[in-house]
Amino acid sequence: MTAINLAPTKKGYPLGITEEKLAEFQVLLATRRAGFSLEAPFYTDDHLFNLDMQGIFGKHWIYAGSVAEVPEPGDYITVDYGPYSLIVLRNDDGGVNVLHNVCRHRGARVLTEDAGTTGNLVCGYHSWTYSPEGQLIHASAPGEMEFDKKCYSLKTAHSRIDAGLIFVCLADEPPEDFAETAKVFEPYLGPHELQKTKIAYQQNIVEEGNWKLVMENNRECYHCDGHPELACSLFPTWGLTDGIIPKHLEDVWDRNKDAQAALEERCRRYGLPFEVFEELDTRIAGIRISRESLDGEGESFSPDGRRLSKKLLGDLRDFRLGRCSMHLQPNSWFHFLGDHVVTFGVFPINAHQTLVRTTWLVADDAVEGVDYDVDKLTHTWKQTNLQDKAFVELCQQGAESPFYEPGPYMKSEYQVEAFINWYTMRMREHLA
């Protein structure tokens, strides 16, 4: 039995895998049945998780955070997924420097907090000190010989900021089509002016499930009867079309259509794009974006659909703009409303655990306790996240059963199929 190493020589990490195991995965990808969930190893196997980290999270543009999380030069966040740890540091030019959070001395984490502000970066182990650009500027000790510090800079990754969202890529040569995807979503998100927002609250939840199950759960509303708080404002008919509406949702479907027609009229009045743009598996940087109506007053994720912050975002002129919803492959989704924004980032930990980071953003001049109440602002999605966590964990438990076998997706789950199709195509390319 021969062991081969699939790891990149410059980036990534060592991965020993037998030829037989690799051949098994290639067969599973090649024979994956369209319209059905994946075979169990895709959710449970540690080797396949390592391949995911190389073929998906090591090659593609990954959502890391927003500019509201690093508003000033020197502000940083750390982003961890799989074996990778990154420092995303706001620079003096308004962009970000992305540095691997691995000291060039003996590999210690340089920054250990989730977020903060720093000048130079000082490793807490032996005080090796780096500039904000990652250059080593101090590594002296009594009696040591001088060495070329230029050879020991922190390793860097690619970054880009589009419509106030920060993306990172670990590949030597990032996929080039992301710029075209950004051109699609910028007109939708731009009017919300993310650069003029601030964090109202951030939640980290570790779900006991594979990252793909987290993404699959998000890509459908077939389970939305399990979200009573969300169903107050989000129409549970999302993903359905005429002809497949359950009897108990017919009245909701009619109300949704009327609300959507009214929303589209307001969008035309204000010059806001609202049309569905969907290329989830027909481009490398897969996307779905649209502006969709909300129930009740149609303003926000509240029990009656009314606004949760008194401050409009950006240059918007109306609170009643529903939600601009965006899905990006492979690890994020977003809701842009008139009064606030909710971002979701999915960061795999291992084959069986995933960190879901949810961030609520409000206008930077909104005053807590005056313009918004944090508990009310976050209530709907806090509850929904806990419910989704439970659903994902049920699926993970099922995938680990010897009696699990792939099941068929329903018509309303077409976006789950698109995500899995995107994933299998990218992984086939990686293993080719």
N, C-alpha and C positions, 0 to 999 in steps of 0.2 A: 504494500500500500504506500504510494508515493505522496508526500506532502509538498504542496506548492505554495508559493507566497504571492498573493494578489495585491499586496500593498504598494502604493506609489513609493518611489525612492526618496522624494523630497517632502511630500506631505502625506498625512495619513498615519497609519500605525501598522505594525506587523500583524499579519493574519495568516496563520497556518491552517490550511484546509486540504483535505484529501481530494485527489482527482475524482474519486467515486462520489464524494459529497457534492462537489462542484457539478458533476454531470447530473446528479439528481436534481439540483436546483435549476439547471438549464432545461431539463425535461419538464419540470413543473411550470416554468415560465412559458415554454414553447407550447405546452398542451393545455394551458389555462382556458377554461370554458367560458366564453363570453356570456355575460348576463348572470354569472354566478360568483359567489364569494370565493376567496382564495383558499387554497389548501392550508391545513393547520400549520405546517412549518413556517409559513410566512408570518404568522403571529406568535410563534413559540420558540423557534430555533435561534440559538445564540449566534451561530455562524451566519445565518441569513440576516440577522440584525446587523452584524458587522459589515456584511455586503451592502445593506441599506445605507449605512453610514458612509461608505465609500462611494457607492453608485448614485445616491440621491443627495445626501447632506454634504458629501465631499465634492460634489460637482456642480450643483445648481445654486441659483440665487435663493437665499434663505432670508425670510423676514426676521429681523433682529429686534426692532423697537421703533420708536418714533422720535422726532426731534424734540418733542416735549419732554422726553426723558433725559435729554442732555442739552438743556437750553443755552448754557454758557460755555465758553472755552474752558477746558479743564474738567468739565463734567464728564462722567463715564458711567457705563453700565457693563457688567460682565454677563456674557451669554454662553451657556454651557449646553452642549448636546452630544450624546454618545461620548467618545473619548476626547472631544474638542472643548477647549475653553478659550473664549475670545474677550478681549478688551475693546469696547467701542467707545472711543474718546473724542469728544468735540474739539476741533482745532480752531485756530484763530481765523481761518479763512471761511468759516461757516460750514465746512464739511466735517467728516469724521476720519480719524485714523483707526484702523482695525488691526490689532496686534494679537498674536497668539500669547495667551496668558501662561507662558512657560519660560521661566528664567533660563538664560543660556549658561548658567554655572552648573547647577545640578538638577534643573527641571522643576523647582518649586513653583507653586502658583505665586505670581507677582502681586496681584491684587486679589483679596479674598472676600471683599464685600460685594453685594449685588449691585450697588450703585454708590456714587460718591463724587468728590471733587479732588483733583490732584494737580500738582505741578509736574515735577519729575516723578517717575515711577520707581519706587524703592522696594526691592524684594525683602520680605521680612526675615528671610533665613540668614543671609550673609551680607545684606545691604548692598548688593549690586544695584546700581542706579542707572535708569534709562531716561532719555528725553521723551517728551510726548510723541515724537516720531519713532521711538524705539531704539535709537542709537545708545549704545553702552557708553556712559560718561564717567562712571566711577566703579572700580573693582580692585581697589588697592588693599594690601595687607602688609604688615611689617615683614621685611625680609624676602618679599616676593619679587621675582623678576618681572620686568615690564613685558607686556604682550600687546599685539595689535587689537585694540578694542573694536576697530571697524569690522572685524571678523565675527563679532559676538553681539550683533544687534538682535533685538527681538524679531522673530519672523512675522511677516505681515500677510494680510489677506485683502482681497478686493472689497470695495464698498461703493455704494451709490445711494443717493437720497432722491426719492421721487415723490412729489406731492407731500413732503414731510415724513415719509416712511423710509426707514433705513434698512437696506438689504446688504448682505455679506455673501461672499463666495470664496471658497477655499481652493478652487481649481486654479491651476497655472493659467489656463485660458478659459475664462467664464463663457457660458453660452451667450451668443451675441444677440439673440432675439429679444432679450428682456427690454431693451430700449424701445422696441416696437410695442410691447405690452404696456410699458409705462405711458406711451403716447395715447393709448386707449383709455387708461384710467385717470390720467391727470385732469382732463376737463370735468369729470364727475366729482373728483375730490378737491380740486383746487379752490372752489368757492368757500369751502369750510376752513381754509387757512390754518392748517395744523401748526404752523410756526407761531401762531398767536394763541396757542392753547397751553394748558398746564395739567399735570396729573392731579386728579381729584382722589383717586384710589387705585391701588394695584393689588391683584390677588394672584397668588401662586398655588395651584392645586396639583398634587401628584396623583395621577390616575393609575391604578394597578391594571394597566392594559397596554398593548402594543400601540405604537404611534399611528399605525394605519387604521386601527379600530377607532381611534379618536377622530381621525379625519373622516372616515366613513360615516360615523354617527352624525357629524356636523353636516354632511352633504345631503341629508334628507329630512323631511318633516313627517314621514310615515309614523314616527313615534311621538309626534307632538301632542297627542292626548296626554302624554306623561309630563307635560309642562304647563300646569294650570296658571301659574303666574305669567308666563310668557304669552299664553293664549289670550290674555286680556287685551293685548295690543298687536301681537303678531298673528295675522290670519293663519290658522292651522291648515289652510288649503294650499299653502306654499308647495309648489312642485306638481300640483294637480292641474288637469286641463278638462275642458268640457268632455263629457262622455265617461269620465272615471271618477265622478264626485260621489262619495258615499251619501246615502240618504240623510244621515244625521248632520251633514255639512252643507246641504243644499242652500239653506238660508244664509249661512256664512259666506258661501261662494258668491251668491248674488250681491251681498253687501260689499264683498271684496271688489267685485267688478265695478260697482258704482263708485267706491272710494278711489279705485285706481284711475278711473276716467276723470274724476275731479282733480286728482293729483297731477295727471299729465297735462291738464289744462293750465294749472298753476305753473308747472315747469316751463311750458311754452311761453307763458307770460313773462317769466323771469329769465328766460334763455338758458335753462338748466337741462342738460341731457338726462334722459330717463330710460331710453330704449335698452332692451336686454342685449348685451354683447356677450357671447358665450363661445369660447374656444378652449374648453377644459382639457381636451386631449388631442387637439389638432395643431398645437404649437408646443414648443418646449416649455416656455413660460406660460403654462395654462392659466386661463382666467375666466371668471364669470362676473359681470357687474351689471347692475340695473338700479333704478330708483323705484321703490315699491311702496304702496300705501300701507298705513297702519290703521288699526281699528279704533273705534271711539273718536276722540278729537284728532287723531292722526298725527300727533306731534312727537310722541316719545314713548318709551317702554315703561308706562305707568299703568295702574289699574284702570284708569279711564282714558288713557291715551293722551293726557295733557302733558305739557312741558314739565321737565324736572329741574331745569335751570332757567332763570329769568333772562340770561344773557344769550343772545343769538351768536352763532359762530361766524367768523369771517365777515364777508360782505353780503350774507344772506339777508333777505328782507321779509321772511315769513317763517314762522315756526312750523306751520303745517305742511311739511315737506316729506312726510313718511320717513323712510330710511333708504339711504344709498348703501346697498349691500354688495360686498366684493369678496369673492373667493379667489385665492391664488394658490397654485400648486408650488411646493408640496406642503406648506406648514402654517397657513394663516387664513383668517377671515376677518371681516371688519363690518361695522355698522356706523355710518356717518349720518347723524341726525341734525336737525336745526339747532338743538340746544346742547348736544354733547356727542362724543365719539366713543365707541367701544372697540378696542383692538384685541385680537386673540392670536397668540403665538404658541405653536406646538413644538416642544423640544424633547426629543427622545432621550431617555436615561439609559435604558437597557431593553431587552426584548419584551419585558413584562411591565415596564413602568414608563410613564410619560409625564413631563411637566407641562401643564397648560397655564399660560400667563395671560391674564385678562387685565386690561388697563382702561380706566375710564378717564376721558379728557374733557375738560370744560374750557370756556373762554378764559384767557389769562387774567382778565380783570374781574372775573366772577369771584364773589366773596363767600366762603363757606359760612353757613348759618344765616346768611342774608339772601344770597341768590340761589343757593342750592343746599339741600340736606344730603349728606353723604349716604346715610342709610337708605333714604328713599331713592336716591340716584342709582344705587348699586343693587337694590333688593331683587329686582326681576332676574338679572343675570347671575347673581350669586346663587339664587335658588335653582335656576336652570342649569348652572354649571354642576351643582351637586347632584342633580337628577341625571345629567349626562354622564357624570363620573360613575354612577351606579349602573347605568346601561352598558357603558364600555366594559366595566368589570364583570358583568354577567356574560358578555360575549367572550372575554378573555378566558373565563372559567370554562365556557363551552368549548372553545378552540383547543383547550388542553385535554379534553376528554377523548379517549380512544374511539368513541362512537361519533365524534364530529365528522361531518362531511359537508362540502360546500352546498349552500342553498341558493335558490333563485332570487334575484332582485325583482321587486315589483316595478310597475311602470313609473310610479312617483319617485323611485330610487334611481332614476337614470343618471343623476349626477354622481352617485356612488360608483356606478359602472364606469363613468367617465374618469373618475379618479383612479380606479383600479386599472383601467386600460392605460392611462398615462403612466402609472407606476410600472406596469409590466413592460411597456415599450422602453422606458428609460433603463430598466434593469437588463433587458435583453441587449440593449446597446452597450451597457457597461461590461457585460460578460462576454460580448462577442469577440 
